[in-house]
Amino acid sequence: MKKSAVLALAAALSATACGFRVPSEPIATQPDLRIVRLNVASANVYIVEQAGTRLMIDAGNPGDEAEYERLMREHDIAPESIDALLLTHGHADHAGTARYFQDTYGMEVIGGAGDQEMIHGGDAKICPTSFLARVIGWSRSGITIPPFDLDMALEPRPAPPLSLQEIGMPGVVWPWPGHTDGSVVTVIGEHAFVGDLIRGGILDPTEPNTHFFMCDLEENRERIRELLTLPGITTWHPGHFGPLAVDDVRAYLED
């Protein structure tokens, strides 16, 4: 199949997947916590507001900077008011606009040290888990992100987790390697932001599914099991589709 045909197929699949099923909207509004999901081209970016602090989790695809800015302002979020940008990992659809927000708004960018080489243009290893994943991978081949340095590089296990109190917000960032060497999981209250540890479904975004790209499926399932042991978490927020109820993730592991 010619790449032009593959691109057309991938675009059609992406349009079907995104549609109106993953809107940009507030997904948690409480007196002391607000979470807004901004979705562009099926890439979730989360803005978390708590204790007078704003945290941006992930940065979407390169080239989507203006659209994320527009969505932020649509939800009364001034980009310059965001205190820090935390990357769940360094793949292009999660770190693509990080350099822009770092340069334009002075955001401190936090991420796993294991992904710094990838962010500098090193090999972004991906392992498709299905035919659809191979199509998506082919359609995205050659996409690169503007390189940048992490302002805070989190060391891998057995390094201790980062307390978000360092930026004024209750929460913890755990090194969670597997999808990439520098992948992290952020836990804020009953919410876990899990990057590409898992994804939602295309037809039902709240249905847990194996991510499109994962090199060690058994390790991935073990990482999911580990996260399920952390107490008090009710909802997982993945990088694509979602959100996912913890009980549904447990059921997914049992299949």
C-alpha positions as CSV (number, residue, x, y, z in Angstrom):
1,M,0.0,0.0,0.0
2,K,1.4,3.4,-0.9
3,K,2.1,5.8,2.0
4,S,-0.5,8.3,0.6
5,A,-3.2,5.6,0.9
6,V,-2.0,4.7,4.4
7,L,-2.1,8.3,5.5
8,A,-5.7,8.6,4.1
9,L,-6.7,5.5,6.0
10,A,-5.0,6.7,9.2
11,A,-6.7,10.1,8.9
12,A,-10.1,8.4,8.4
13,L,-9.5,6.1,11.4
14,S,-8.4,9.1,13.5
15,A,-11.4,11.1,12.5
16,T,-13.7,8.2,13.5
17,A,-11.9,7.7,16.8
18,C,-11.9,11.3,17.8
19,G,-15.3,12.5,16.5
20,F,-17.3,13.9,19.4
21,R,-16.4,11.0,21.7
22,V,-13.4,12.6,23.4
23,P,-14.4,16.3,23.8
24,S,-12.3,19.0,25.4
25,E,-14.2,19.6,28.6
26,P,-13.9,19.8,32.4
27,I,-13.9,16.2,33.7
28,A,-13.6,16.8,37.4
29,T,-15.0,19.9,39.1
30,Q,-14.8,20.0,42.9
31,P,-14.4,22.8,45.4
32,D,-10.6,22.1,45.7
33,L,-9.9,20.4,42.4
34,R,-10.6,21.1,38.7
35,I,-9.4,18.9,35.8
36,V,-9.9,20.0,32.2
37,R,-9.1,17.7,29.3
38,L,-8.0,19.3,26.1
39,N,-8.1,16.9,23.2
40,V,-6.5,17.6,19.8
41,A,-6.0,14.8,17.2
42,S,-6.8,12.2,19.8
43,A,-4.0,13.4,22.1
44,N,-5.1,14.3,25.6
45,V,-3.6,17.2,27.5
46,Y,-4.8,17.7,31.1
47,I,-4.9,21.0,33.1
48,V,-5.1,20.3,36.8
49,E,-5.9,23.1,39.2
50,Q,-5.5,22.7,42.9
51,A,-4.3,24.7,45.9
52,G,-3.8,27.8,43.7
53,T,-1.5,25.9,41.3
54,R,-2.0,24.9,37.7
55,L,-0.3,21.9,36.2
56,M,-0.3,20.9,32.5
57,I,0.1,17.1,32.0
58,D,1.4,16.3,28.5
59,A,1.8,18.5,25.5
60,G,0.2,16.8,22.4
61,N,1.6,16.7,18.9
62,P,4.0,19.2,17.4
63,G,2.1,21.8,15.3
64,D,-0.9,21.8,17.6
65,E,0.3,24.7,19.9
66,A,-2.3,27.2,18.7
67,E,-5.2,24.8,19.1
68,Y,-4.2,23.9,22.6
69,E,-3.9,27.6,23.4
70,R,-7.3,28.3,22.0
71,L,-8.9,25.5,24.1
72,M,-7.2,26.7,27.2
73,R,-8.6,30.2,26.8
74,E,-12.0,28.6,25.9
75,H,-11.9,27.2,29.4
76,D,-10.7,30.4,31.1
77,I,-7.1,29.1,31.4
78,A,-4.4,31.6,30.6
79,P,-1.4,29.7,29.4
80,E,0.9,32.0,31.2
81,S,-0.9,31.1,34.5
82,I,0.3,27.4,34.3
83,D,3.1,26.7,36.8
84,A,4.6,23.6,35.3
85,L,4.3,21.1,32.4
86,L,4.7,17.5,33.3
87,L,5.3,14.9,30.5
88,T,4.1,11.3,31.1
89,H,6.8,10.3,28.5
90,G,8.8,11.7,25.6
91,H,7.0,10.4,22.5
92,A,6.0,13.1,19.9
93,D,2.3,13.0,20.6
94,H,2.9,13.7,24.3
95,A,5.9,16.1,24.2
96,G,5.4,17.7,20.8
97,T,4.5,21.3,22.0
98,A,6.7,21.2,25.1
99,R,9.5,23.4,23.6
100,Y,6.9,26.0,22.5
101,F,5.3,26.3,25.9
102,Q,8.7,26.2,27.7
103,D,10.0,29.1,25.5
104,T,6.8,31.1,25.2
105,Y,5.5,31.0,28.7
106,G,8.5,30.0,30.7
107,M,6.9,26.8,31.9
108,E,9.1,24.5,33.9
109,V,9.1,21.1,32.1
110,I,9.3,18.0,34.2
111,G,9.8,14.5,32.8
112,G,11.6,11.2,33.2
113,A,15.4,11.3,32.7
114,G,15.2,8.1,30.8
115,D,13.5,9.9,27.9
116,Q,15.8,12.9,27.6
117,E,17.8,11.3,24.8
118,M,14.6,10.7,22.9
119,I,13.5,14.3,23.4
120,H,16.9,15.3,21.9
121,G,16.1,13.4,18.8
122,G,17.2,9.9,19.7
123,D,15.5,6.7,18.8
124,A,11.8,6.6,19.8
125,K,11.3,2.9,19.8
126,I,7.7,1.7,19.2
127,C,6.3,-1.8,18.9
128,P,2.9,-2.0,17.2
129,T,0.4,-4.3,19.0
130,S,-2.1,-4.6,16.1
131,F,-2.7,-4.0,12.4
132,L,-4.3,-0.6,13.2
133,A,-1.2,0.2,15.3
134,R,1.0,-0.6,12.3
135,V,-1.0,1.7,10.1
136,I,-0.9,4.5,12.7
137,G,2.9,4.0,13.2
138,W,3.5,4.2,9.4
139,S,1.4,7.3,9.1
140,R,3.4,9.0,11.8
141,S,6.9,8.0,10.7
142,G,9.2,10.9,10.3
143,I,7.3,13.1,12.9
144,T,9.9,14.8,15.1
145,I,9.6,17.3,18.0
146,P,11.7,20.5,18.5
147,P,14.4,19.3,21.0
148,F,14.6,20.7,24.5
149,D,16.0,20.1,27.9
150,L,13.9,19.0,30.8
151,D,14.1,21.5,33.6
152,M,13.6,18.7,36.1
153,A,14.6,15.2,35.1
154,L,13.2,12.5,37.3
155,E,15.5,9.6,37.9
156,P,14.2,6.0,37.3
157,R,13.5,3.4,39.9
158,P,14.5,2.9,42.6
159,A,14.6,6.7,42.9
160,P,11.8,8.0,45.2
161,P,8.7,9.7,43.7
162,L,8.6,13.4,43.3
163,S,6.2,15.3,45.6
164,L,4.3,17.9,43.7
165,Q,4.4,20.1,46.8
166,E,7.6,21.3,45.2
167,I,5.3,23.3,42.8
168,G,2.6,23.9,45.4
169,M,0.2,21.1,44.6
170,P,-0.7,18.0,46.6
171,G,0.3,14.9,44.6
172,V,3.0,12.5,43.6
173,V,4.9,11.6,40.4
174,W,6.1,8.0,40.3
175,P,8.7,6.7,37.9
176,W,6.8,4.0,35.9
177,P,9.1,2.7,33.2
178,G,7.7,0.3,30.6
179,H,6.1,2.1,27.7
180,T,9.4,4.1,27.6
181,D,12.4,4.2,30.0
182,G,11.3,7.6,31.3
183,S,7.6,7.1,31.6
184,V,5.9,8.4,34.8
185,V,2.5,8.2,36.5
186,T,1.1,11.2,38.4
187,V,-1.4,10.6,41.2
188,I,-3.4,13.6,42.5
189,G,-6.1,12.6,45.0
190,E,-8.2,9.8,43.5
191,H,-7.0,10.6,40.0
192,A,-4.0,8.9,38.2
193,F,-2.6,10.3,34.9
194,V,-1.1,7.3,33.3
195,G,0.1,8.3,29.8
196,D,0.3,5.3,27.5
197,L,0.3,2.6,30.2
198,I,-3.1,1.9,28.8
199,R,-5.7,3.5,26.5
200,G,-9.4,3.8,26.1
201,G,-11.4,2.3,23.3
202,I,-12.1,3.8,19.9
203,L,-15.8,3.0,20.0
204,D,-16.1,3.3,23.7
205,P,-13.5,5.7,25.1
206,T,-14.1,4.4,28.7
207,E,-13.3,0.8,27.8
208,P,-9.7,-0.2,28.8
209,N,-7.5,-1.4,25.9
210,T,-3.9,-2.4,25.3
211,H,-2.1,0.6,24.0
212,F,-1.3,0.7,20.3
213,F,2.5,0.6,20.9
214,M,4.0,-1.6,23.6
215,C,7.2,-3.6,23.4
216,D,6.8,-5.9,26.4
217,L,3.1,-6.8,26.9
218,E,3.7,-8.9,30.0
219,E,5.7,-6.1,31.6
220,N,3.0,-3.7,30.7
221,R,0.4,-5.8,32.5
222,E,2.6,-6.0,35.5
223,R,3.0,-2.3,35.6
224,I,-0.8,-2.0,35.4
225,R,-1.2,-4.5,38.3
226,E,1.3,-2.5,40.4
227,L,-0.6,0.7,39.9
228,L,-3.8,-1.0,40.9
229,T,-2.3,-1.6,44.3
230,L,-2.0,2.1,45.1
231,P,-4.9,3.0,47.5
232,G,-7.5,5.7,47.0
233,I,-7.4,5.9,43.2
234,T,-10.8,5.6,41.4
235,T,-10.1,7.0,37.9
236,W,-7.3,6.7,35.4
237,H,-6.7,9.4,32.8
238,P,-4.8,8.0,29.8
239,G,-3.1,9.8,27.0
240,H,-5.7,8.6,24.5
241,F,-9.4,8.4,25.0
242,G,-10.7,7.6,28.6
243,P,-11.3,8.2,31.4
244,L,-11.1,4.7,32.8
245,A,-12.7,3.4,36.0
246,V,-10.3,1.4,38.2
247,D,-12.8,-1.5,38.4
248,D,-12.9,-1.6,34.6
249,V,-9.1,-1.8,34.5
250,R,-9.2,-4.7,36.9
251,A,-11.7,-6.5,34.7
252,Y,-9.5,-5.8,31.6
253,L,-6.6,-7.6,33.3
254,E,-8.8,-10.6,34.0
255,D,-9.7,-11.1,30.3
